[in-house]
Amino acid sequence: MIKLRGGGNPFYALLVIAGVAFVITACAYGVMAFRQARPDSQPIAESDTSLLGIMDRHGTLILGGQIGLLAVLTMGAMGTDEYWEKRAQRKNEQRNAAAGSPRQQE
């Protein structure tokens, strides 16, 4: 599990992971499309289990699902950002109170 420093918003880590997966999927889809657009290319067989074969059969569905996931995670990050900031601030205040140090002004 990814531990965020300072108790940050976990949606940010999920967004990075989903974004990297989307970039890889989009690049694979682009390679597949360019290979099929060449006049001398061999068609991708239905039984092909390589990444390009999977992208040929299910690429638009996978990309659409990833865009939907990115949208949900983005809304989650924006919607919960204030909560995570307040939580981190409370933890810092508790830590400062336990250490006996005065609250630092920003």
N, CA and C atoms as a LAMMPS dump frame, in Angstrom:
ITEM: TIMESTEP
0
ITEM: NUMBER OF ATOMS
318
ITEM: BOX BOUNDS ff ff ff
-5.0000000000000000e+02 5.0000000000000000e+02
-5.0000000000000000e+02 5.0000000000000000e+02
-5.0000000000000000e+02 5.0000000000000000e+02
ITEM: ATOMS id mol type element x y z
1 1 1 N 0.844 -1.18 0
2 1 2 C 0 0 0
3 1 3 C 0.882 1.235 0
4 2 1 N 0.47 2.231 -0.728
5 2 2 C 1.215 3.482 -0.808
6 2 3 C 0.872 4.333 0.406
7 3 1 N 1.907 4.749 1.147
8 3 2 C 1.671 5.619 2.298
9 3 3 C 2.015 7.038 1.883
10 4 1 N 1.047 7.925 2.028
11 4 2 C 1.248 9.305 1.631
12 4 3 C 1.866 10.092 2.776
13 5 1 N 2.834 10.907 2.448
14 5 2 C 3.487 11.739 3.443
15 5 3 C 2.547 12.832 3.909
16 6 1 N 2.462 13.022 5.199
17 6 2 C 1.627 14.091 5.728
18 6 3 C 0.142 13.822 5.667
19 7 1 N -0.251 12.596 5.369
20 7 2 C -1.676 12.272 5.326
21 7 3 C -2.389 12.943 4.166
22 8 1 N -1.766 13.015 3.007
23 8 2 C -2.349 13.673 1.848
24 8 3 C -3.548 12.929 1.289
25 9 1 N -4.117 13.493 0.277
26 9 2 C -5.305 12.939 -0.365
27 9 3 C -4.93 11.664 -1.128
28 10 1 N -5.5 10.511 -0.759
29 10 2 C -5.146 9.263 -1.437
30 10 3 C -5.626 9.214 -2.891
31 11 1 N -6.582 10.059 -3.232
32 11 2 C -7.038 10.079 -4.619
33 11 3 C -5.924 10.52 -5.571
34 12 1 N -4.982 11.321 -5.087
35 12 2 C -3.877 11.76 -5.942
36 12 3 C -3.007 10.589 -6.367
37 13 1 N -2.709 9.69 -5.434
38 13 2 C -1.916 8.509 -5.775
39 13 3 C -2.674 7.62 -6.758
40 14 1 N -3.971 7.466 -6.532
41 14 2 C -4.783 6.66 -7.451
42 14 3 C -4.856 7.297 -8.836
43 15 1 N -4.911 8.622 -8.876
44 15 2 C -4.929 9.321 -10.165
45 15 3 C -3.639 9.113 -10.937
46 16 1 N -2.515 9.115 -10.246
47 16 2 C -1.232 8.888 -10.921
48 16 3 C -1.195 7.485 -11.513
49 17 1 N -1.607 6.496 -10.743
50 17 2 C -1.606 5.108 -11.223
51 17 3 C -2.549 4.947 -12.416
52 18 1 N -3.759 5.479 -12.305
53 18 2 C -4.732 5.375 -13.398
54 18 3 C -4.259 6.159 -14.624
55 19 1 N -3.608 7.296 -14.402
56 19 2 C -3.1 8.1 -15.522
57 19 3 C -1.998 7.391 -16.279
58 20 1 N -1.087 6.744 -15.559
59 20 2 C -0.015 5.989 -16.215
60 20 3 C -0.596 4.825 -17.011
61 21 1 N -1.558 4.13 -16.431
62 21 2 C -2.205 3.024 -17.145
63 21 3 C -2.91 3.532 -18.403
64 22 1 N -3.545 4.698 -18.316
65 22 2 C -4.22 5.263 -19.48
66 22 3 C -3.222 5.615 -20.581
67 23 1 N -2.098 6.207 -20.214
68 23 2 C -1.084 6.574 -21.217
69 23 3 C -0.555 5.334 -21.924
70 24 1 N -0.28 4.279 -21.167
71 24 2 C 0.204 3.037 -21.778
72 24 3 C -0.851 2.454 -22.714
73 25 1 N -2.099 2.445 -22.284
74 25 2 C -3.184 1.906 -23.105
75 25 3 C -3.374 2.74 -24.373
76 26 1 N -3.334 4.06 -24.238
77 26 2 C -3.51 4.929 -25.409
78 26 3 C -2.368 4.745 -26.406
79 27 1 N -1.149 4.598 -25.916
80 27 2 C -0.014 4.361 -26.815
81 27 3 C -0.159 3.028 -27.536
82 28 1 N -0.563 1.984 -26.817
83 28 2 C -0.767 0.673 -27.438
84 28 3 C -1.876 0.737 -28.485
85 29 1 N -2.935 1.479 -28.19
86 29 2 C -4.032 1.619 -29.151
87 29 3 C -3.55 2.363 -30.398
88 30 1 N -2.736 3.393 -30.208
89 30 2 C -2.188 4.139 -31.346
90 30 3 C -1.28 3.276 -32.206
91 31 1 N -0.43 2.474 -31.586
92 31 2 C 0.452 1.575 -32.337
93 31 3 C -0.38 0.578 -33.128
94 32 1 N -1.406 0.022 -32.482
95 32 2 C -2.268 -0.939 -33.164
96 32 3 C -2.944 -0.287 -34.374
97 33 1 N -3.442 0.922 -34.205
98 33 2 C -4.135 1.608 -35.302
99 33 3 C -3.181 1.921 -36.449
100 34 1 N -1.982 2.384 -36.136
101 34 2 C -1.011 2.685 -37.194
102 34 3 C -0.56 1.428 -37.92
103 35 1 N -0.4 0.336 -37.189
104 35 2 C -0.01 -0.923 -37.846
105 35 3 C -1.094 -1.388 -38.801
106 36 1 N -2.346 -1.249 -38.402
107 36 2 C -3.437 -1.693 -39.278
108 36 3 C -3.645 -0.757 -40.453
109 37 1 N -3.234 0.501 -40.328
110 37 2 C -3.423 1.465 -41.416
111 37 3 C -2.419 1.267 -42.551
112 38 1 N -1.32 0.596 -42.269
113 38 2 C -0.328 0.35 -43.325
114 38 3 C -0.883 -0.66 -44.323
115 39 1 N -0.731 -0.396 -45.604
116 39 2 C -1.303 -1.306 -46.611
117 39 3 C -0.64 -2.688 -46.637
118 40 1 N 0.614 -2.793 -46.225
119 40 2 C 1.313 -4.076 -46.288
120 40 3 C 1.257 -4.848 -44.968
121 41 1 N 0.446 -4.403 -44.021
122 41 2 C 0.422 -5.053 -42.703
123 41 3 C -0.486 -6.281 -42.717
124 42 1 N -0.118 -7.229 -41.885
125 42 2 C -0.932 -8.429 -41.707
126 42 3 C -2.087 -8.102 -40.766
127 43 1 N -3.288 -8.583 -41.036
128 43 2 C -4.391 -8.343 -40.1
129 43 3 C -4.135 -9.077 -38.775
130 44 1 N -4.651 -8.509 -37.69
131 44 2 C -4.485 -9.13 -36.378
132 44 3 C -5.514 -10.246 -36.246
133 45 1 N -5.028 -11.435 -35.91
134 45 2 C -5.907 -12.601 -35.81
135 45 3 C -6.8 -12.5 -34.572
136 46 1 N -7.989 -13.085 -34.656
137 46 2 C -8.917 -13.089 -33.529
138 46 3 C -8.343 -13.818 -32.323
139 47 1 N -7.485 -14.81 -32.572
140 47 2 C -6.923 -15.603 -31.477
141 47 3 C -5.65 -14.983 -30.908
142 48 1 N -5.232 -13.838 -31.409
143 48 2 C -4.008 -13.184 -30.944
144 48 3 C -4.209 -12.671 -29.52
145 49 1 N -3.387 -13.164 -28.595
146 49 2 C -3.501 -12.759 -27.194
147 49 3 C -2.468 -11.71 -26.798
148 50 1 N -1.769 -11.162 -27.783
149 50 2 C -0.801 -10.109 -27.479
150 50 3 C -1.538 -8.819 -27.128
151 51 1 N -0.793 -7.838 -26.653
152 51 2 C -1.404 -6.561 -26.287
153 51 3 C -2.121 -5.93 -27.484
154 52 1 N -1.506 -6.009 -28.67
155 52 2 C -2.144 -5.421 -29.849
156 52 3 C -3.42 -6.164 -30.23
157 53 1 N -3.442 -7.476 -30.029
158 53 2 C -4.654 -8.243 -30.295
159 53 3 C -5.782 -7.871 -29.341
160 54 1 N -5.428 -7.715 -28.07
161 54 2 C -6.427 -7.301 -27.08
162 54 3 C -6.93 -5.899 -27.395
163 55 1 N -6.025 -5.005 -27.783
164 55 2 C -6.428 -3.63 -28.118
165 55 3 C -7.316 -3.61 -29.354
166 56 1 N -7.067 -4.504 -30.299
167 56 2 C -7.891 -4.563 -31.505
168 56 3 C -9.328 -4.957 -31.166
169 57 1 N -9.489 -5.901 -30.25
170 57 2 C -10.817 -6.391 -29.909
171 57 3 C -11.526 -5.545 -28.858
172 58 1 N -10.78 -5.033 -27.878
173 58 2 C -11.422 -4.384 -26.733
174 58 3 C -10.87 -2.994 -26.427
175 59 1 N -10.079 -2.431 -27.327
176 59 2 C -9.392 -1.171 -27.052
177 59 3 C -10.302 -0.006 -26.73
178 60 1 N -11.36 0.178 -27.49
179 60 2 C -12.244 1.322 -27.234
180 60 3 C -12.966 1.169 -25.894
181 61 1 N -13.348 -0.047 -25.551
182 61 2 C -13.998 -0.285 -24.264
183 61 3 C -13.029 -0.024 -23.101
184 62 1 N -11.79 -0.49 -23.243
185 62 2 C -10.785 -0.285 -22.2
186 62 3 C -10.491 1.202 -22.03
187 63 1 N -10.277 1.899 -23.14
188 63 2 C -9.996 3.339 -23.062
189 63 3 C -11.174 4.105 -22.471
190 64 1 N -12.38 3.753 -22.866
191 64 2 C -13.564 4.411 -22.311
192 64 3 C -13.694 4.182 -20.819
193 65 1 N -13.424 2.952 -20.386
194 65 2 C -13.468 2.642 -18.961
195 65 3 C -12.415 3.405 -18.178
196 66 1 N -11.232 3.529 -18.759
197 66 2 C -10.169 4.267 -18.083
198 66 3 C -10.479 5.761 -18.009
199 67 1 N -11.084 6.298 -19.04
200 67 2 C -11.481 7.717 -18.991
201 67 3 C -12.545 7.911 -17.918
202 68 1 N -13.487 6.991 -17.824
203 68 2 C -14.498 7.065 -16.768
204 68 3 C -13.876 6.976 -15.386
205 69 1 N -12.915 6.063 -15.213
206 69 2 C -12.225 5.935 -13.935
207 69 3 C -11.467 7.21 -13.589
208 70 1 N -10.786 7.787 -14.573
209 70 2 C -10.073 9.048 -14.33
210 70 3 C -11.04 10.156 -13.932
211 71 1 N -12.217 10.194 -14.542
212 71 2 C -13.215 11.212 -14.193
213 71 3 C -13.698 11.03 -12.758
214 72 1 N -13.984 9.782 -12.373
215 72 2 C -14.456 9.508 -11.011
216 72 3 C -13.375 9.853 -9.988
217 73 1 N -12.138 9.46 -10.258
218 73 2 C -11.046 9.757 -9.33
219 73 3 C -10.778 11.258 -9.235
220 74 1 N -10.912 11.962 -10.357
221 74 2 C -10.712 13.417 -10.332
222 74 3 C -11.782 14.083 -9.478
223 75 1 N -13.033 13.68 -9.66
224 75 2 C -14.109 14.242 -8.843
225 75 3 C -13.912 13.887 -7.365
226 76 1 N -13.469 12.671 -7.102
227 76 2 C -13.195 12.274 -5.73
228 76 3 C -12.079 13.096 -5.105
229 77 1 N -11.028 13.351 -5.877
230 77 2 C -9.915 14.158 -5.363
231 77 3 C -10.364 15.58 -5.07
232 78 1 N -11.118 16.163 -5.977
233 78 2 C -11.578 17.535 -5.764
234 78 3 C -12.601 17.606 -4.633
235 79 1 N -13.466 16.612 -4.56
236 79 2 C -14.519 16.63 -3.556
237 79 3 C -14.033 16.39 -2.138
238 80 1 N -12.929 15.673 -1.994
239 80 2 C -12.442 15.352 -0.653
240 80 3 C -11.187 16.115 -0.266
241 81 1 N -10.723 17.008 -1.111
242 81 2 C -9.476 17.715 -0.846
243 81 3 C -9.529 18.513 0.455
244 82 1 N -10.61 19.199 0.692
245 82 2 C -10.74 20.008 1.914
246 82 3 C -10.706 19.116 3.157
247 83 1 N -11.36 17.963 3.07
248 83 2 C -11.358 17.029 4.196
249 83 3 C -9.936 16.598 4.544
250 84 1 N -9.159 16.207 3.527
251 84 2 C -7.801 15.718 3.776
252 84 3 C -6.891 16.836 4.282
253 85 1 N -7.104 18.063 3.803
254 85 2 C -6.306 19.19 4.304
255 85 3 C -6.597 19.446 5.776
256 86 1 N -7.872 19.452 6.151
257 86 2 C -8.241 19.688 7.548
258 86 3 C -7.725 18.562 8.438
259 87 1 N -7.787 17.349 7.939
260 87 2 C -7.297 16.211 8.711
261 87 3 C -5.797 16.329 8.967
262 88 1 N -5.041 16.688 7.935
263 88 2 C -3.594 16.862 8.097
264 88 3 C -3.292 18.007 9.054
265 89 1 N -4.072 19.072 8.982
266 89 2 C -3.872 20.213 9.875
267 89 3 C -4.146 19.808 11.327
268 90 1 N -5.205 19.024 11.561
269 90 2 C -5.502 18.553 12.922
270 90 3 C -4.384 17.674 13.461
271 91 1 N -3.846 16.809 12.608
272 91 2 C -2.746 15.945 13.038
273 91 3 C -1.526 16.781 13.421
274 92 1 N -1.225 17.803 12.618
275 92 2 C -0.086 18.669 12.933
276 92 3 C -0.308 19.41 14.241
277 93 1 N -1.526 19.885 14.468
278 93 2 C -1.827 20.586 15.711
279 93 3 C -1.702 19.646 16.906
280 94 1 N -2.167 18.428 16.767
281 94 2 C -2.054 17.449 17.851
282 94 3 C -0.594 17.116 18.125
283 95 1 N 0.183 16.975 17.065
284 95 2 C 1.603 16.673 17.211
285 95 3 C 2.317 17.821 17.903
286 96 1 N 1.998 19.059 17.521
287 96 2 C 2.615 20.228 18.151
288 96 3 C 2.196 20.348 19.613
289 97 1 N 0.927 20.062 19.915
290 97 2 C 0.448 20.135 21.294
291 97 3 C 1.119 19.063 22.155
292 98 1 N 1.308 17.88 21.602
293 98 2 C 1.948 16.797 22.348
294 98 3 C 3.423 17.103 22.608
295 99 1 N 4.053 17.807 21.677
296 99 2 C 5.461 18.145 21.83
297 99 3 C 5.638 19.381 22.699
298 100 1 N 4.553 20.083 22.975
299 100 2 C 4.621 21.279 23.816
300 100 3 C 5.115 22.509 23.096
301 101 1 N 5.103 22.447 21.767
302 101 2 C 5.563 23.606 21.012
303 101 3 C 4.375 24.458 20.606
304 102 1 N 4.579 25.764 20.508
305 102 2 C 3.472 26.626 20.08
306 102 3 C 3.149 26.393 18.618
307 103 1 N 1.927 26.712 18.272
308 103 2 C 1.464 26.55 16.884
309 103 3 C 2.223 27.512 15.991
310 104 1 N 2.723 26.99 14.882
311 104 2 C 3.484 27.819 13.95
312 104 3 C 2.522 28.574 13.047
313 105 1 N 2.817 29.848 12.851
314 105 2 C 2.003 30.678 11.969
315 105 3 C 2.52 30.526 10.547
316 106 1 N 1.586 30.438 9.603
317 106 2 C 1.992 30.314 8.19
318 106 3 C 1.86 31.629 7.499
